[in-house]
Amino acid sequence: MLLTSIERIRMLSDEFTSISDDRLTMYIEDASLEVSSLPVPELYQERLARYLAAHLTVLSVAKDQTVIREKVDVIERQYSDPNKNIGLLGTKYGQEYQRILDDIAELKLEPKKHINLVVI
């Protein structure tokens, strides 16, 4: 069962217009499987699947290295480590996915139970 659609992912950004339907479907399937195994309310599942599929798509087309520092005088350029594992923080869609999960976790927090004993 797919929790989101190609159209909804394409509405996130123009960067998804050049990605084939087959490729987006594959990432939607992966994201749907992942999200459906999470103990989250159904209300959040489509949104989570959309952002996770977008994250996986961006990771698949991202260049291995990005410039993280550039100096003009005596030209110098520093690239990020392509093997650096930054997980969900690697894309804005992964960050939004994590933010939604954090919000859901906060909603499920119950106040700590304690006993009040008064000695008279």
C-alpha positions in Angstrom: 0.0 0.0 0.0 1.5 3.3 -1.1 1.0 6.1 1.5 1.7 9.0 -0.9 1.8 9.7 -4.6 4.2 10.9 -7.3 2.1 14.1 -7.7 2.3 15.0 -4.0 6.1 14.6 -4.1 6.4 16.7 -7.3 4.4 19.4 -5.6 7.2 19.8 -3.0 9.7 21.2 -5.4 10.5 21.6 -9.1 13.7 19.5 -8.5 11.5 16.4 -8.8 10.1 17.1 -12.3 13.1 15.5 -14.0 12.9 12.3 -11.9 11.2 9.4 -13.7 7.9 8.1 -12.4 9.4 4.6 -12.0 12.2 6.0 -9.8 9.8 8.0 -7.7 7.5 5.0 -7.3 10.4 3.0 -6.0 11.2 5.6 -3.3 7.6 5.9 -2.4 7.4 2.1 -1.9 10.5 2.2 0.3 9.2 5.1 2.3 5.7 3.6 2.7 7.1 0.4 4.0 9.3 2.2 6.5 6.5 4.5 7.7 3.9 1.8 7.9 6.1 0.0 10.4 6.3 3.0 12.7 4.0 3.3 15.7 2.6 6.7 14.5 -1.1 7.7 14.0 -2.5 7.2 10.5 -3.1 11.0 10.3 0.7 11.5 10.0 1.6 8.6 7.7 1.1 10.2 4.3 3.1 13.2 5.3 5.9 11.2 6.7 6.0 8.9 3.6 6.1 12.0 1.3 9.0 13.6 3.1 11.0 10.4 3.4 10.5 9.5 -0.3 11.6 13.0 -1.2 14.7 12.6 1.0 15.6 9.3 -0.5 15.1 10.8 -4.0 17.4 13.8 -3.4 20.1 11.5 -1.9 20.0 9.4 -5.0 20.6 12.3 -7.4 22.9 14.4 -5.1 26.5 14.8 -6.2 29.0 13.0 -4.1 30.7 16.1 -2.9 29.5 19.6 -2.2 31.6 22.7 -1.7 31.6 23.6 2.0 34.2 26.3 1.9 35.6 28.5 -0.9 38.4 31.1 -0.8 38.9 33.5 -3.7 42.4 34.9 -3.2 44.9 32.1 -3.9 41.9 29.9 -5.0 41.0 27.3 -2.5 38.0 25.0 -2.4 37.1 22.5 0.3 34.6 19.7 -0.3 32.4 17.8 2.1 33.4 14.2 2.8 31.2 12.0 0.5 31.4 9.2 3.0 30.2 11.2 5.9 27.0 9.7 7.2 24.7 12.5 8.1 21.4 10.6 7.7 18.2 12.5 7.7 20.0 15.8 8.2 21.4 15.5 4.7 18.4 17.1 3.1 15.6 19.5 4.0 13.1 16.8 3.4 14.9 14.4 5.9 15.0 17.2 8.4 11.3 17.8 8.1 10.7 14.0 8.4 12.7 14.0 11.6 10.9 17.1 12.9 7.5 15.5 12.4 8.7 12.3 14.2 9.9 14.5 17.1 6.6 16.3 17.3 4.7 13.0 17.4 7.0 11.8 20.2 6.3 15.0 22.2 2.6 14.5 21.8 2.8 11.0 23.3 4.6 12.2 26.4 2.6 11.7 29.5 3.2 13.7 32.7 5.3 11.8 35.2 3.2 10.1 37.8 4.2 10.7 41.3 2.9 10.1 44.8 2.3 13.0 47.1 2.6 11.9 50.7 1.7 14.3 53.5 2.6 13.3 57.0 0.5 15.0 59.7 
